[in-house]
Amino acid sequence: WYIGGCGGHGLALSVAHGAYVAGALLGEPDPGDPLPWHRSRAPRLPLSGPVRPLLRACVDAHGWAVRRVC
């Protein structure tokens, strides 16, 4: 399990997911279908050309900003 912070983005979702993770760690049965954010890997983004490095720079900058605050 990986349980990390949300960096202030998606507070309601992080609270709901916390309840789901707590139930799973305590051995309670699953509440239903798997949640959409539980995946074995991230979906592929069909990006090519100059868009991909721009997206990478944006994601890196966001990660840096979140780590700087924590």
Distance bins in CASP14 RR format, pairs under 12 A and 6 or more apart:
PFRMAT RR
TARGET T0000
AUTHOR 0000-0000-0000
RMODE 2
METHOD distances of the structure
MODEL  1
1 17 0 0 0 0 0 1 0 0 0 0 0
1 18 0 0 0 0 0 1 0 0 0 0 0
1 20 0 0 0 0 0 1 0 0 0 0 0
1 21 1 0 0 1 0 0 0 0 0 0 0
1 22 0 0 0 0 0 1 0 0 0 0 0
1 23 0 0 0 0 0 1 0 0 0 0 0
1 24 1 0 0 1 0 0 0 0 0 0 0
1 25 1 0 0 1 0 0 0 0 0 0 0
1 38 0 0 0 0 0 1 0 0 0 0 0
2 17 0 0 0 0 0 1 0 0 0 0 0
2 21 0 0 0 0 1 0 0 0 0 0 0
2 37 0 0 0 0 0 1 0 0 0 0 0
2 38 0 0 0 0 0 1 0 0 0 0 0
3 14 0 0 0 0 1 0 0 0 0 0 0
3 17 0 0 0 0 1 0 0 0 0 0 0
3 18 1 0 0 1 0 0 0 0 0 0 0
3 20 0 0 0 0 0 1 0 0 0 0 0
3 21 1 0 1 0 0 0 0 0 0 0 0
3 22 0 0 0 0 1 0 0 0 0 0 0
3 24 0 0 0 0 0 1 0 0 0 0 0
3 25 0 0 0 0 1 0 0 0 0 0 0
4 14 0 0 0 0 1 0 0 0 0 0 0
4 17 0 0 0 0 1 0 0 0 0 0 0
4 18 0 0 0 0 1 0 0 0 0 0 0
4 21 0 0 0 0 1 0 0 0 0 0 0
4 66 0 0 0 0 0 1 0 0 0 0 0
4 70 0 0 0 0 0 1 0 0 0 0 0
5 11 0 0 0 0 0 1 0 0 0 0 0
5 13 0 0 0 0 0 1 0 0 0 0 0
5 14 1 0 0 1 0 0 0 0 0 0 0
5 15 0 0 0 0 0 1 0 0 0 0 0
5 17 0 0 0 0 0 1 0 0 0 0 0
5 18 0 0 0 0 0 1 0 0 0 0 0
5 21 0 0 0 0 0 1 0 0 0 0 0
5 66 0 0 0 0 1 0 0 0 0 0 0
5 67 0 0 0 0 0 1 0 0 0 0 0
5 69 0 0 0 0 0 1 0 0 0 0 0
5 70 0 0 0 0 1 0 0 0 0 0 0
6 12 0 0 0 0 1 0 0 0 0 0 0
6 13 1 0 0 1 0 0 0 0 0 0 0
6 14 1 0 1 0 0 0 0 0 0 0 0
6 15 0 0 0 0 1 0 0 0 0 0 0
6 16 0 0 0 0 0 1 0 0 0 0 0
6 17 0 0 0 0 1 0 0 0 0 0 0
6 18 0 0 0 0 0 1 0 0 0 0 0
6 37 0 0 0 0 0 1 0 0 0 0 0
6 66 0 0 0 0 1 0 0 0 0 0 0
6 69 0 0 0 0 0 1 0 0 0 0 0
6 70 0 0 0 0 0 1 0 0 0 0 0
7 13 0 0 0 0 0 1 0 0 0 0 0
7 14 0 0 0 0 1 0 0 0 0 0 0
7 62 0 0 0 0 1 0 0 0 0 0 0
7 63 0 0 0 0 1 0 0 0 0 0 0
7 65 0 0 0 0 1 0 0 0 0 0 0
7 66 1 0 1 0 0 0 0 0 0 0 0
7 67 0 0 0 0 1 0 0 0 0 0 0
7 68 0 0 0 0 0 1 0 0 0 0 0
7 69 1 0 0 1 0 0 0 0 0 0 0
7 70 1 0 0 1 0 0 0 0 0 0 0
8 14 1 0 0 1 0 0 0 0 0 0 0
8 15 0 0 0 0 0 1 0 0 0 0 0
8 62 0 0 0 0 0 1 0 0 0 0 0
8 65 0 0 0 0 0 1 0 0 0 0 0
8 66 0 0 0 0 1 0 0 0 0 0 0
8 69 0 0 0 0 1 0 0 0 0 0 0
8 70 0 0 0 0 0 1 0 0 0 0 0
9 62 0 0 0 0 1 0 0 0 0 0 0
9 63 0 0 0 0 0 1 0 0 0 0 0
9 65 0 0 0 0 0 1 0 0 0 0 0
9 66 0 0 0 0 1 0 0 0 0 0 0
9 69 0 0 0 0 0 1 0 0 0 0 0
10 16 0 0 0 0 1 0 0 0 0 0 0
10 17 0 0 0 0 1 0 0 0 0 0 0
10 37 0 0 0 0 0 1 0 0 0 0 0
11 17 0 0 0 0 0 1 0 0 0 0 0
11 18 0 0 0 0 0 1 0 0 0 0 0
12 18 0 0 0 0 0 1 0 0 0 0 0
12 19 0 0 0 0 0 1 0 0 0 0 0
13 19 0 0 0 0 0 1 0 0 0 0 0
13 20 0 0 0 0 0 1 0 0 0 0 0
13 35 0 0 0 0 1 0 0 0 0 0 0
13 36 0 0 0 0 0 1 0 0 0 0 0
13 37 1 0 0 1 0 0 0 0 0 0 0
14 20 0 0 0 0 0 1 0 0 0 0 0
14 21 0 0 0 0 0 1 0 0 0 0 0
14 37 0 0 0 0 0 1 0 0 0 0 0
15 21 0 0 0 0 0 1 0 0 0 0 0
15 22 0 0 0 0 0 1 0 0 0 0 0
16 22 0 0 0 0 0 1 0 0 0 0 0
16 31 0 0 0 0 0 1 0 0 0 0 0
16 35 0 0 0 0 1 0 0 0 0 0 0
16 36 0 0 0 0 0 1 0 0 0 0 0
16 37 0 0 0 0 0 1 0 0 0 0 0
17 23 0 0 0 0 0 1 0 0 0 0 0
17 24 0 0 0 0 0 1 0 0 0 0 0
17 31 0 0 0 0 0 1 0 0 0 0 0
17 35 1 0 0 1 0 0 0 0 0 0 0
17 36 0 0 0 0 0 1 0 0 0 0 0
17 37 1 0 0 1 0 0 0 0 0 0 0
17 38 0 0 0 0 1 0 0 0 0 0 0
18 24 0 0 0 0 1 0 0 0 0 0 0
18 25 0 0 0 0 1 0 0 0 0 0 0
18 26 0 0 0 0 0 1 0 0 0 0 0
18 35 0 0 0 0 0 1 0 0 0 0 0
18 37 0 0 0 0 0 1 0 0 0 0 0
19 25 0 0 0 0 0 1 0 0 0 0 0
19 26 0 0 0 0 0 1 0 0 0 0 0
19 28 0 0 0 0 0 1 0 0 0 0 0
19 31 0 0 0 0 1 0 0 0 0 0 0
19 35 0 0 0 0 0 1 0 0 0 0 0
20 26 0 0 0 0 0 1 0 0 0 0 0
20 27 0 0 0 0 0 1 0 0 0 0 0
20 28 0 0 0 0 1 0 0 0 0 0 0
20 29 0 0 0 0 0 1 0 0 0 0 0
20 30 0 0 0 0 1 0 0 0 0 0 0
20 31 1 0 0 1 0 0 0 0 0 0 0
20 32 0 0 0 0 0 1 0 0 0 0 0
20 33 0 0 0 0 0 1 0 0 0 0 0
20 34 0 0 0 0 0 1 0 0 0 0 0
20 35 1 0 0 1 0 0 0 0 0 0 0
20 36 0 0 0 0 0 1 0 0 0 0 0
20 37 0 0 0 0 1 0 0 0 0 0 0
20 38 0 0 0 0 1 0 0 0 0 0 0
21 27 0 0 0 0 0 1 0 0 0 0 0
21 28 0 0 0 0 0 1 0 0 0 0 0
21 30 0 0 0 0 0 1 0 0 0 0 0
21 31 0 0 0 0 0 1 0 0 0 0 0
21 35 0 0 0 0 0 1 0 0 0 0 0
21 37 0 0 0 0 0 1 0 0 0 0 0
21 38 0 0 0 0 0 1 0 0 0 0 0
22 28 0 0 0 0 1 0 0 0 0 0 0
22 31 0 0 0 0 0 1 0 0 0 0 0
23 29 0 0 0 0 1 0 0 0 0 0 0
23 30 0 0 0 0 1 0 0 0 0 0 0
23 31 0 0 0 0 1 0 0 0 0 0 0
24 30 1 0 0 1 0 0 0 0 0 0 0
24 31 0 0 0 0 1 0 0 0 0 0 0
24 32 0 0 0 0 0 1 0 0 0 0 0
24 34 0 0 0 0 0 1 0 0 0 0 0
24 35 0 0 0 0 0 1 0 0 0 0 0
24 38 0 0 0 0 1 0 0 0 0 0 0
30 38 0 0 0 0 0 1 0 0 0 0 0
32 38 0 0 0 0 0 1 0 0 0 0 0
34 40 0 0 0 0 0 1 0 0 0 0 0
36 43 0 0 0 0 0 1 0 0 0 0 0
37 43 0 0 0 0 0 1 0 0 0 0 0
42 59 0 0 0 0 0 1 0 0 0 0 0
44 52 0 0 0 0 0 1 0 0 0 0 0
45 51 0 0 0 0 1 0 0 0 0 0 0
45 52 0 0 0 0 1 0 0 0 0 0 0
45 54 0 0 0 0 0 1 0 0 0 0 0
45 55 1 0 0 1 0 0 0 0 0 0 0
45 56 0 0 0 0 0 1 0 0 0 0 0
45 59 0 0 0 0 0 1 0 0 0 0 0
46 52 0 0 0 0 0 1 0 0 0 0 0
46 55 0 0 0 0 0 1 0 0 0 0 0
47 53 0 0 0 0 1 0 0 0 0 0 0
47 54 0 0 0 0 1 0 0 0 0 0 0
47 55 1 0 0 1 0 0 0 0 0 0 0
47 56 0 0 0 0 1 0 0 0 0 0 0
47 58 0 0 0 0 0 1 0 0 0 0 0
47 59 0 0 0 0 0 1 0 0 0 0 0
48 54 0 0 0 0 0 1 0 0 0 0 0
48 55 0 0 0 0 0 1 0 0 0 0 0
49 55 0 0 0 0 0 1 0 0 0 0 0
49 56 0 0 0 0 0 1 0 0 0 0 0
50 56 0 0 0 0 0 1 0 0 0 0 0
50 57 0 0 0 0 0 1 0 0 0 0 0
51 57 0 0 0 0 0 1 0 0 0 0 0
51 58 0 0 0 0 0 1 0 0 0 0 0
52 58 0 0 0 0 0 1 0 0 0 0 0
52 59 0 0 0 0 0 1 0 0 0 0 0
53 59 0 0 0 0 0 1 0 0 0 0 0
53 60 0 0 0 0 0 1 0 0 0 0 0
54 60 0 0 0 0 0 1 0 0 0 0 0
54 61 0 0 0 0 0 1 0 0 0 0 0
55 61 0 0 0 0 0 1 0 0 0 0 0
55 62 0 0 0 0 0 1 0 0 0 0 0
56 62 0 0 0 0 0 1 0 0 0 0 0
56 63 0 0 0 0 0 1 0 0 0 0 0
57 63 0 0 0 0 0 1 0 0 0 0 0
57 64 0 0 0 0 0 1 0 0 0 0 0
58 64 0 0 0 0 0 1 0 0 0 0 0
58 65 0 0 0 0 0 1 0 0 0 0 0
59 65 0 0 0 0 0 1 0 0 0 0 0
59 66 0 0 0 0 0 1 0 0 0 0 0
60 66 0 0 0 0 0 1 0 0 0 0 0
60 67 0 0 0 0 0 1 0 0 0 0 0
61 67 0 0 0 0 0 1 0 0 0 0 0
61 68 0 0 0 0 0 1 0 0 0 0 0
62 68 0 0 0 0 0 1 0 0 0 0 0
62 69 0 0 0 0 0 1 0 0 0 0 0
63 69 0 0 0 0 1 0 0 0 0 0 0
63 70 0 0 0 0 0 1 0 0 0 0 0
64 70 0 0 0 0 0 1 0 0 0 0 0
END
